[in-house]
Amino acid sequence: MQYLHNIGVYFLMTFEMFRKQTKWSVMKQLILKDVDDLIIGSLGIVSFIAFFVGGVVTIQTALNIDNPLIPKYLVGFATRQSIVLEFAPTFMSIIMAGKVGSFITSSIGTMRVTEQIDALEVMGINSLNYLVFPKFVALTLYPFIISIAMFLGIMGGLAACVFGGYASLDDYILGIQTDFTPFHITYAFIKTLLFAFILATVPSYHGFYMKGGALEVGKASTTSFVWTSVIIILLNYILTQLLLS
């Protein structure tokens, strides 16, 4: 029953987030700040992880293709499929649940502990719209981060492949181009947009409705990361069944 209650509160929070909008002059500044914190602030770690994981995927693929009858271009093909379909949209989102999700939960949770949220409500401001809606809007740019992760993952694979001597540049590029299905990109970005919604709302829920003091802020951040990751993985399974099967 407690889980059903929490789910009901979560959906109510999502509905309330869109009601009684804060005036645009204030909301614009909140959105720009969240774009800087959540999107631009994540570019460095996303780029670093994507480039080197792309290289690792390529090396592991190449080392497992030891039959001389298997063409070398399959290294590029396997790297592209792995990065576009799963690594960039799904596993990068789990990593972002740790970085972005914990940031959102701790920042809103700290406002709850210091009674800043109560002060907003006393002033007649819809605190959910004021705090959560800018994060939701900022994370609509999340596909931009994932597109960079896809590109750098493939580039990292290219660098590892060529400099490691696993295949030639022409073979790797041929593999990237082989049997390309445009819908796979669409599928990846559909997942990404839904994951962005989860990244904006689930951590906000755990921060907004937390109880206790400063110690509980840390616990709420940990719980937020766990539940965000679980929901992303389950949603990934459902979407894969619906869109690719």
C-alpha positions as CSV (number, residue, x, y, z in Angstrom):
1,M,0.0,0.0,0.0
2,Q,2.9,2.4,0.8
3,Y,4.3,1.9,-2.8
4,L,0.8,2.6,-4.3
5,H,0.6,5.8,-2.1
6,N,4.1,6.9,-3.3
7,I,3.2,6.3,-6.9
8,G,0.0,8.3,-6.5
9,V,1.9,11.2,-4.9
10,Y,4.5,11.1,-7.7
11,F,1.8,11.4,-10.4
12,L,0.1,14.2,-8.4
13,M,3.4,16.0,-8.2
14,T,3.8,15.7,-11.9
15,F,0.4,17.1,-12.5
16,E,0.9,20.0,-10.0
17,M,4.2,20.9,-11.7
18,F,2.3,22.3,-14.7
19,R,-0.3,24.3,-12.7
20,K,-0.1,27.9,-11.6
21,Q,2.9,28.9,-13.7
22,T,5.5,31.2,-12.3
23,K,5.8,34.4,-14.3
24,W,8.1,34.1,-17.4
25,S,10.7,36.7,-16.3
26,V,11.5,34.6,-13.2
27,M,11.0,31.2,-14.9
28,K,13.4,32.1,-17.7
29,Q,16.3,32.7,-15.3
30,L,15.5,29.4,-13.4
31,I,15.5,27.4,-16.7
32,L,18.8,29.0,-17.9
33,K,20.4,28.1,-14.5
34,D,19.2,24.5,-14.7
35,V,20.4,24.2,-18.3
36,D,23.9,25.3,-17.1
37,D,23.8,23.0,-14.1
38,L,22.2,19.9,-15.6
39,I,23.2,20.0,-19.3
40,I,26.3,22.1,-19.8
41,G,27.8,20.9,-16.5
42,S,27.5,17.3,-17.6
43,L,29.2,17.6,-21.0
44,G,32.7,17.0,-19.6
45,I,32.0,13.7,-17.8
46,V,29.7,12.4,-20.6
47,S,32.3,13.1,-23.3
48,F,35.1,11.5,-21.3
49,I,33.1,8.3,-20.5
50,A,31.6,8.0,-24.0
51,F,35.0,8.3,-25.8
52,F,36.8,5.7,-23.7
53,V,33.9,3.2,-23.4
54,G,33.6,3.4,-27.2
55,G,37.2,2.4,-27.3
56,V,36.8,-0.5,-24.9
57,V,33.7,-1.8,-26.8
58,T,35.8,-1.8,-30.0
59,I,38.8,-3.5,-28.4
60,Q,36.6,-6.2,-26.8
61,T,34.7,-6.8,-30.1
62,A,37.9,-7.0,-32.1
63,L,39.6,-9.4,-29.7
64,N,36.6,-11.8,-29.9
65,I,36.6,-11.8,-33.7
66,D,39.6,-14.2,-34.1
67,N,38.3,-16.2,-37.0
68,P,40.0,-15.1,-40.2
69,L,36.8,-15.8,-42.1
70,I,34.9,-13.0,-40.2
71,P,35.3,-9.7,-42.0
72,K,37.1,-6.9,-40.1
73,Y,34.3,-4.4,-40.8
74,L,32.1,-6.1,-38.2
75,V,34.1,-4.4,-35.5
76,G,32.7,-1.0,-36.6
77,F,29.3,-2.5,-37.1
78,A,29.2,-4.0,-33.6
79,T,30.5,-0.8,-32.0
80,R,27.9,1.3,-33.7
81,Q,25.0,-1.0,-32.7
82,S,26.2,-1.2,-29.1
83,I,26.7,2.5,-28.6
84,V,23.6,3.7,-30.5
85,L,21.1,1.2,-29.2
86,E,22.2,0.7,-25.5
87,F,25.3,2.5,-24.2
88,A,24.5,6.1,-25.1
89,P,20.8,6.3,-24.3
90,T,20.5,3.7,-21.4
91,F,23.8,3.3,-19.6
92,M,24.7,7.0,-19.9
93,S,21.3,7.8,-18.4
94,I,22.1,5.6,-15.4
95,I,25.4,7.4,-15.0
96,M,23.4,10.7,-15.2
97,A,21.0,9.4,-12.6
98,G,24.0,9.5,-10.2
99,K,25.3,12.9,-11.3
100,V,22.1,14.9,-12.2
101,G,19.7,12.9,-10.1
102,S,21.7,13.3,-6.9
103,F,22.2,17.0,-7.6
104,I,18.5,17.6,-8.1
105,T,17.5,15.6,-5.0
106,S,20.1,17.2,-2.7
107,S,19.4,20.8,-3.9
108,I,15.6,20.5,-3.4
109,G,16.0,18.4,-0.2
110,T,18.3,21.1,1.2
111,M,15.6,23.7,0.5
112,R,13.0,21.5,2.3
113,V,15.3,21.1,5.3
114,T,16.0,24.8,5.5
115,E,12.3,25.6,5.1
116,Q,12.8,27.6,1.9
117,I,10.0,25.5,0.2
118,D,7.6,26.5,3.0
119,A,8.5,30.1,2.5
120,L,7.7,29.8,-1.2
121,E,4.3,28.4,-0.4
122,V,3.6,31.1,2.2
123,M,4.2,33.7,-0.6
124,G,1.6,32.0,-2.8
125,I,4.1,30.5,-5.2
126,N,3.5,27.0,-6.7
127,S,6.7,25.5,-5.3
128,L,6.5,22.4,-7.6
129,N,6.3,24.6,-10.7
130,Y,9.0,26.9,-9.4
131,L,11.5,24.1,-8.5
132,V,10.7,21.1,-10.7
133,F,9.3,22.6,-14.0
134,P,12.6,24.4,-14.9
135,K,14.5,21.1,-14.5
136,F,11.9,19.4,-16.7
137,V,12.4,22.0,-19.4
138,A,16.2,22.0,-19.1
139,L,16.3,18.2,-19.5
140,T,14.4,18.4,-22.8
141,L,17.8,19.2,-24.1
142,Y,19.1,15.9,-22.8
143,P,19.0,14.3,-26.3
144,F,21.8,16.8,-27.2
145,I,24.0,15.2,-24.6
146,I,23.2,11.7,-25.8
147,S,23.9,12.6,-29.5
148,I,27.4,13.8,-28.3
149,A,27.8,10.5,-26.4
150,M,27.0,8.6,-29.6
151,F,29.4,10.5,-31.7
152,L,32.3,10.4,-29.3
153,G,31.7,6.7,-28.5
154,I,32.0,5.9,-32.2
155,M,35.1,8.2,-32.5
156,G,36.6,6.5,-29.5
157,G,36.1,3.2,-31.1
158,L,37.7,4.5,-34.3
159,A,40.7,5.7,-32.5
160,A,41.1,2.4,-30.6
161,C,40.6,0.4,-33.7
162,V,43.1,2.2,-35.9
163,F,45.8,2.9,-33.4
164,G,45.5,-0.6,-31.9
165,G,45.8,-2.2,-35.3
166,Y,42.6,-4.2,-35.0
167,A,41.2,-3.0,-38.4
168,S,41.9,-0.4,-41.0
169,L,40.1,3.0,-41.0
170,D,38.2,2.0,-44.2
171,D,37.0,-1.3,-42.6
172,Y,35.8,0.5,-39.5
173,I,33.9,3.2,-41.5
174,L,32.4,0.5,-43.7
175,G,31.2,-1.3,-40.6
176,I,29.6,1.9,-39.3
177,Q,27.7,2.3,-42.6
178,T,26.7,-1.4,-43.0
179,D,23.0,-2.2,-42.6
180,F,22.3,1.2,-41.0
181,T,18.7,1.4,-39.9
182,P,17.5,5.0,-39.4
183,F,14.8,3.9,-37.0
184,H,17.5,2.8,-34.5
185,I,18.3,6.5,-34.0
186,T,14.6,7.3,-33.6
187,Y,14.3,4.5,-31.1
188,A,17.3,5.8,-29.1
189,F,15.9,9.3,-28.9
190,I,12.5,8.2,-27.9
191,K,14.1,6.4,-25.0
192,T,16.2,9.4,-24.3
193,L,13.3,11.8,-24.0
194,L,11.4,9.4,-21.6
195,F,14.6,8.9,-19.6
196,A,15.0,12.7,-19.4
197,F,11.5,12.9,-17.9
198,I,12.4,10.3,-15.3
199,L,15.6,12.1,-14.5
200,A,13.7,15.4,-13.9
201,T,10.8,14.1,-11.9
202,V,11.9,11.0,-9.8
203,P,14.9,12.8,-8.1
204,S,12.6,15.9,-7.6
205,Y,10.0,13.7,-5.9
206,H,12.6,12.3,-3.5
207,G,13.9,15.7,-2.7
208,F,10.6,17.5,-2.4
209,Y,8.9,15.0,-0.1
210,M,11.9,14.1,2.1
211,K,11.6,14.4,5.9
212,G,14.2,15.0,8.5
213,G,17.5,17.0,8.6
214,A,20.8,17.2,6.8
215,L,21.6,13.5,7.2
216,E,18.3,12.5,5.4
217,V,19.3,14.6,2.4
218,G,22.2,12.2,1.7
219,K,19.9,9.2,2.2
220,A,17.3,10.7,-0.1
221,S,20.0,11.2,-2.8
222,T,21.0,7.6,-2.5
223,T,17.4,6.4,-2.7
224,S,16.7,8.7,-5.6
225,F,19.7,7.2,-7.6
226,V,18.5,3.7,-6.9
227,W,14.9,4.2,-7.9
228,T,15.8,6.3,-11.0
229,S,18.1,3.6,-12.2
230,V,15.6,0.9,-11.6
231,I,12.8,2.8,-13.5
232,I,15.2,3.5,-16.4
233,I,16.2,-0.2,-16.7
234,L,12.5,-1.3,-16.5
235,L,11.4,1.3,-19.0
236,N,14.3,0.4,-21.3
237,Y,13.0,-3.2,-21.4
238,I,9.4,-2.2,-22.1
239,L,10.4,0.2,-24.8
240,T,12.7,-2.3,-26.5
241,Q,9.9,-4.8,-26.6
242,L,7.4,-2.3,-27.9
243,L,9.6,-0.6,-30.5
244,L,12.1,-3.2,-31.8
245,S,10.3,-6.6,-31.4
